[in-house]
Amino acid sequence: MSIARTPGVGSLLFVAIGFACTWAVAAEPAPKKDNRPAAVIDASKYPNLQAAFDAVPQAGGLVKLPPGDFRLTEPLVLQRGETRVEGAGAATKLINCNQQGKPALIVRPPDLDKNPKARIWRVQLADFRICGDPKAVNAKSTQPKSGDGIQATNIDEIYIQGMSVDHCGGNGVNLIHCYEDARIADSIFTYNLLAGVNIQAGHDIVVGANQFEENQDALRCIDSFNLCMNGNNIDDHTRHGVVIENTYGSVLSGNMIEECQGMAVILDRDCYGITISANVIADDFGGGVDLRDAWGCTVSANTFVIDPVLGVRVGPQSGRITITGNNFSASFIGGKPRRVGKPNLATGIILAGTCDITISGNTFSGLDAQAIAADDKCRRLVITGNVIVDVQRGDAPRKPPLDVAAAKESIVEQNIVTKQTEPAPPAKKPAK
């Protein structure tokens, strides 16, 4: 007995599934590959700057921004790697008029929302100005309501050069997980409500030859590695100069840090292997260098001048610190103080509950208080070869200029300690 094979339920189900699969593929076509070569984009030929950014091919290119004032109510978004955005200097001005705290310029991978690990490489921003809108202010204050000037996320080898970023309601520059080789050079960051530059989770960072003035903090570097901050001018900040937290293997050298309302430099939250060297730390109202949570660090060859609260403090969560070859001084210039009729207070080193500290080869002169003071919880201090002259000018009652007697297991020797006051001006030669 033969049985004829006819289409049955199974065949019909197979056909139905086939149609369903075909429909599903048609509904989500694969994105077209952008095969255009890198291009030069003249933004003046586009209806707006966002259209110019969107025209950059996947291979990248150069976006030339024309001079002029460009008022932004929503952030500009750049999502292409291998791209340079270049303006006409300060004549190209992006004004952030947004009042919901959004950035002026966002740089990020195009698929970041779906893939938090997505990255793009080599974005350069150069030679234009970004500022907050002075008209977009809170009703109860004069602070701008805009957000960051530049917010970059997951950009490797980002390079920011020759930029002016000012009066932003957030940070001037905010780098978030820009892990590889971030560089910020030859730029100026002023009057931003938060930090001039804020770096979160970066690696092999260079910040050099910039100017920072009257931001909240000049630079914040958090959860990072290998910061090189060299040759910057930092002045008049409403809080701190440089704040480094949970960061390893970094150097601050050759910077001028003056008149911060808070501390000039703070190392906190598991910092280690950091050198602070050859900086001038002057007239910072909250103090010079505060090692709050720092290990295996060096403070060397700095000039601490007229810092009224403290020169260097090493706290109880810090240890294994070397402090050598620094100068702690007032404004004395040989015959008399340079600052006459103005505050001329200078301070030295405070050790609080710390251990394994070397202090050698420093000069302390014209201080208002003690040169070095340690509490009874300190231990294993080596204090040798320092010159201490004309200190405790404001102390009442007088305390020992070098007061570390209660520190356990310590060596204090071969220091020159004198109570000499400032010498009188040299006698004038009699008139002939």
C-alpha positions in Angstrom: 0.0 0.0 0.0 1.5 3.3 -1.1 0.9 6.6 0.7 0.9 9.8 -1.4 3.0 12.6 0.3 1.0 15.8 0.5 1.8 19.0 2.3 0.7 18.7 5.9 0.6 20.8 9.0 4.4 20.5 9.5 5.1 21.8 6.1 2.8 24.7 6.5 4.3 25.6 9.8 7.8 25.5 8.2 6.6 27.9 5.5 5.1 30.2 8.1 8.3 30.2 10.1 10.2 31.0 6.9 8.0 34.0 6.2 8.4 35.2 9.8 12.2 35.0 9.7 12.2 36.8 6.3 10.1 39.6 7.8 12.3 39.9 10.9 15.4 40.3 8.8 13.8 42.9 6.6 12.7 44.9 9.7 16.3 45.4 11.0 18.5 45.7 8.0 22.3 45.7 8.5 23.6 49.3 8.7 25.3 50.4 5.5 29.0 50.6 5.7 30.4 54.1 5.3 33.2 53.7 2.7 33.8 57.4 2.2 37.4 58.5 2.7 38.4 61.0 5.4 37.3 64.4 4.4 37.7 68.1 5.1 34.4 69.6 6.3 33.9 73.4 6.0 31.3 74.0 8.6 30.4 77.4 7.0 28.8 75.5 4.1 26.3 73.6 6.3 23.0 74.9 7.8 24.4 74.5 11.4 27.4 73.1 13.2 25.7 69.8 14.1 25.1 69.1 10.4 28.8 69.7 9.8 29.7 67.2 12.5 27.2 64.7 11.2 28.8 64.9 7.7 32.2 63.6 9.0 32.6 60.1 7.4 33.4 57.0 9.5 37.0 57.3 8.4 37.2 60.7 10.1 38.4 64.1 8.8 39.0 67.7 9.6 36.1 70.0 10.6 36.9 73.7 10.1 34.8 76.0 12.2 34.4 79.6 10.9 34.7 82.7 13.1 31.5 83.9 14.7 29.3 83.5 17.7 27.3 80.2 17.7 24.6 80.1 20.4 23.8 76.5 21.4 20.6 75.5 23.2 21.4 71.7 22.9 24.8 70.1 23.0 26.8 69.6 19.8 27.7 65.9 19.5 30.8 64.5 17.8 30.8 60.7 17.3 33.7 60.1 14.9 37.2 59.1 15.7 40.3 60.1 13.7 38.8 63.6 13.6 40.1 67.1 14.3 37.8 70.0 15.0 39.7 73.3 14.4 38.4 76.9 14.8 39.7 80.4 14.1 41.0 81.0 17.6 39.0 83.0 20.0 37.0 84.4 17.1 35.2 81.1 16.9 32.9 81.1 20.0 30.5 78.4 21.0 28.1 79.9 23.6 26.2 77.4 25.7 22.8 78.8 26.3 21.3 75.6 27.7 19.8 76.1 31.1 19.4 72.4 32.0 23.0 71.7 32.9 23.9 70.1 29.5 27.4 70.4 28.0 28.3 72.6 25.1 30.1 69.8 23.2 29.8 66.1 23.8 32.4 63.7 22.3 31.4 60.0 22.5 31.2 56.8 20.5 28.0 56.5 18.4 26.9 53.2 20.1 27.8 54.1 23.7 24.2 53.7 24.9 24.0 50.1 23.8 27.7 49.3 24.5 29.2 51.1 27.5 32.6 49.7 26.5 32.5 51.2 23.0 35.5 53.5 22.3 36.7 55.7 19.5 40.3 56.9 19.0 42.1 60.1 18.2 39.8 63.1 18.5 41.5 66.5 18.5 39.9 69.8 19.5 41.9 73.0 18.8 41.8 76.7 18.6 38.3 77.8 19.5 36.4 79.1 22.5 33.6 77.5 24.5 31.8 79.6 27.1 28.7 79.7 29.2 26.1 82.3 28.4 26.3 85.1 31.0 22.6 85.7 30.4 21.6 82.2 31.3 21.9 82.4 35.1 20.1 81.2 38.1 17.5 83.6 39.5 19.2 83.6 42.9 22.8 83.8 41.7 25.1 84.9 38.9 26.3 81.4 38.2 25.6 79.9 34.7 23.1 77.1 34.5 24.9 75.4 31.6 26.9 72.2 32.1 30.5 71.2 31.1 32.2 73.0 28.3 33.6 69.7 26.8 32.4 66.3 28.0 34.3 63.5 26.4 33.5 59.8 27.2 35.5 56.7 26.1 37.8 58.6 23.8 41.3 57.3 23.6 44.2 59.6 22.6 42.0 62.7 22.9 44.1 65.9 22.3 42.9 69.3 23.5 45.1 72.2 22.4 44.8 76.0 22.2 41.3 76.1 23.6 39.7 78.8 25.7 37.0 77.4 28.0 35.3 79.8 30.5 32.2 80.6 32.5 30.7 77.1 32.2 28.2 75.9 34.8 30.0 72.6 35.1 33.6 71.7 34.4 35.6 73.3 31.7 36.7 69.9 30.4 35.3 66.6 31.8 37.1 63.5 30.6 35.3 60.3 31.5 37.0 57.0 30.9 39.3 58.6 28.3 41.7 56.0 29.3 44.6 56.0 26.8 47.0 59.0 26.5 44.8 62.1 27.1 46.6 65.3 26.3 45.6 68.9 27.3 48.1 71.6 26.3 48.4 75.3 25.7 44.8 76.1 26.8 43.2 78.4 29.2 40.4 77.5 31.7 38.8 80.4 33.6 35.7 81.1 35.7 34.2 77.7 35.5 31.8 76.7 38.3 33.5 73.4 38.9 36.9 72.3 37.9 38.9 73.7 35.0 39.7 70.1 34.0 38.1 67.0 35.6 39.6 63.6 34.8 37.9 60.4 35.8 39.6 57.0 35.1 42.4 58.2 32.8 45.8 56.7 32.1 49.1 58.2 30.8 47.7 61.8 31.0 49.6 64.9 30.1 48.4 68.3 31.2 51.0 70.9 30.3 51.5 74.6 29.7 47.9 75.6 30.5 46.5 78.5 32.5 43.9 78.0 35.1 42.2 80.9 36.9 39.2 81.3 39.2 37.6 77.9 38.6 36.4 76.1 41.7 39.4 73.7 41.4 42.0 73.9 38.7 42.4 70.2 38.1 40.8 67.1 39.6 42.3 63.7 38.7 40.3 60.8 40.1 40.7 57.0 39.9 43.6 57.3 37.4 47.2 56.5 36.6 50.3 58.3 35.5 49.3 62.0 35.5 52.1 64.3 34.2 51.1 67.9 35.1 53.9 70.2 34.2 54.4 73.9 33.6 50.9 75.2 34.3 49.9 78.5 35.9 47.2 78.1 38.5 45.9 81.2 40.2 43.0 82.5 42.4 40.8 79.4 42.6 37.7 79.5 44.8 38.5 76.2 46.4 41.7 74.1 45.6 44.4 74.0 43.1 45.1 70.4 42.2 43.2 67.5 43.8 44.4 63.9 43.1 42.5 60.9 44.4 43.1 57.1 44.0 45.8 57.8 41.5 49.2 56.1 41.1 52.6 57.0 39.6 52.2 60.7 38.8 54.3 63.9 38.8 53.5 67.5 39.4 56.4 69.7 38.5 57.2 73.2 37.4 53.8 74.6 38.2 53.0 78.0 39.7 50.1 77.6 42.3 49.0 80.8 43.9 46.2 82.2 46.1 43.8 79.3 46.1 41.2 79.8 48.8 41.7 76.1 49.9 44.8 73.9 49.5 47.3 74.2 46.6 47.6 70.4 46.3 45.7 67.5 47.9 46.5 63.8 47.6 43.7 61.7 49.0 42.0 58.3 48.8 44.7 55.7 48.2 47.3 57.8 46.3 50.8 56.3 46.0 54.0 56.7 44.1 53.5 60.5 43.3 56.2 63.2 43.2 55.5 66.9 43.8 58.6 68.7 42.8 60.0 72.1 41.7 56.7 74.0 42.1 56.2 77.4 43.5 53.3 77.2 46.0 52.6 80.8 47.1 50.1 82.5 49.4 47.5 79.7 49.3 45.0 80.6 52.0 44.1 77.0 53.0 47.7 75.7 52.9 50.3 74.2 50.6 50.4 70.4 50.2 48.0 68.2 52.2 48.9 64.5 52.1 45.6 63.1 53.4 45.9 59.5 52.1 49.2 59.2 50.3 52.0 56.6 50.5 55.5 56.3 49.0 55.4 59.9 47.8 58.0 62.6 47.5 57.8 66.4 48.1 61.0 67.9 46.9 62.6 71.2 45.7 59.4 73.2 46.0 59.2 76.8 47.2 56.5 77.4 49.8 56.3 81.1 50.3 53.9 83.0 52.5 51.5 80.1 53.0 49.7 81.2 56.1 48.0 78.0 57.4 50.5 75.2 56.6 53.3 74.4 54.2 53.0 70.6 54.2 50.8 68.4 56.2 51.1 64.6 56.4 48.0 63.0 57.9 47.4 59.8 59.8 46.4 57.9 56.7 49.7 58.7 55.0 53.2 57.4 55.4 56.6 56.5 53.9 57.0 60.1 52.7 60.2 61.9 51.7 60.2 65.7 52.1 63.6 67.1 51.0 65.2 70.2 49.5 62.3 72.5 49.9 62.2 76.2 51.0 59.6 77.4 53.5 59.8 81.2 53.8 58.2 84.6 54.2 58.9 87.5 52.0 62.3 88.5 53.5 64.7 89.7 50.8 67.9 90.4 52.7 67.3 93.6 54.6 63.6 93.5 55.4 60.3 91.8 54.4 59.1 92.6 50.9 55.5 92.6 52.0 55.1 95.6 54.3 51.6 96.3 55.6 50.3 93.1 54.1 50.0 89.5 55.7 53.4 88.0 55.7 52.7 84.7 57.4 54.6 81.6 56.5 54.4 78.1 57.9 56.3 74.7 57.9 55.5 71.0 58.2 52.8 69.4 60.4 53.0 65.6 61.0 49.8 64.1 62.4 49.8 60.4 63.4 52.0 59.4 60.5 55.1 57.1 60.2 58.2 56.4 58.2 59.0 60.0 57.2 62.3 61.5 56.0 62.7 65.3 56.3 66.1 66.5 55.2 67.9 69.4 53.5 65.1 71.9 53.9 65.3 75.6 54.8 62.7 77.2 57.1 63.0 80.9 57.6 60.8 83.8 58.8 57.9 81.5 59.8 55.1 82.6 62.0 55.0 79.2 63.8 57.1 76.1 64.2 59.2 74.7 61.4 58.3 71.1 62.1 55.7 69.8 64.5 54.8 66.1 65.2 52.3 64.7 67.6 52.9 61.8 69.9 51.2 59.3 67.5 54.0 59.7 65.0 56.8 57.2 64.7 60.0 56.5 62.8 60.8 60.0 61.7 64.3 60.9 60.4 64.8 64.7 60.5 68.4 65.7 59.6 70.3 68.5 57.9 67.7 71.2 57.9 68.3 74.9 58.5 65.7 76.6 60.8 66.1 80.3 61.3 63.9 83.1 62.6 60.8 81.1 63.1 57.8 81.4 65.6 57.5 85.1 64.9 53.8 84.9 65.9 53.7 82.1 68.4 52.5 82.9 71.9 53.5 81.1 74.1 56.7 80.1 72.4 57.1 76.4 71.3 60.2 74.6 70.2 61.0 75.4 66.6 61.5 71.7 65.9 59.0 69.8 68.1 59.1 66.1 67.5 60.3 64.9 70.9 57.2 62.7 71.5 57.6 60.8 68.2 58.8 57.2 68.8 61.7 55.4 67.2 62.9 58.7 65.6 66.2 60.4 64.7 66.6 64.1 65.0 70.1 65.4 64.4 72.5 67.7 62.6 69.9 70.4 62.1 70.8 74.1 62.5 68.2 75.8 64.7 68.6 79.5 65.6 66.3 82.1 67.0 68.0 84.8 65.0 65.7 87.6 64.0 65.8 89.3 60.7 69.1 91.2 60.3 69.0 94.9 60.3 69.5 96.6 57.0 73.2 97.2 56.2 74.5 100.5 57.5 74.8 103.3 55.0 78.2 104.7 54.2 78.7 108.1 55.7 78.4 110.9 53.2 81.6 112.4 52.0 
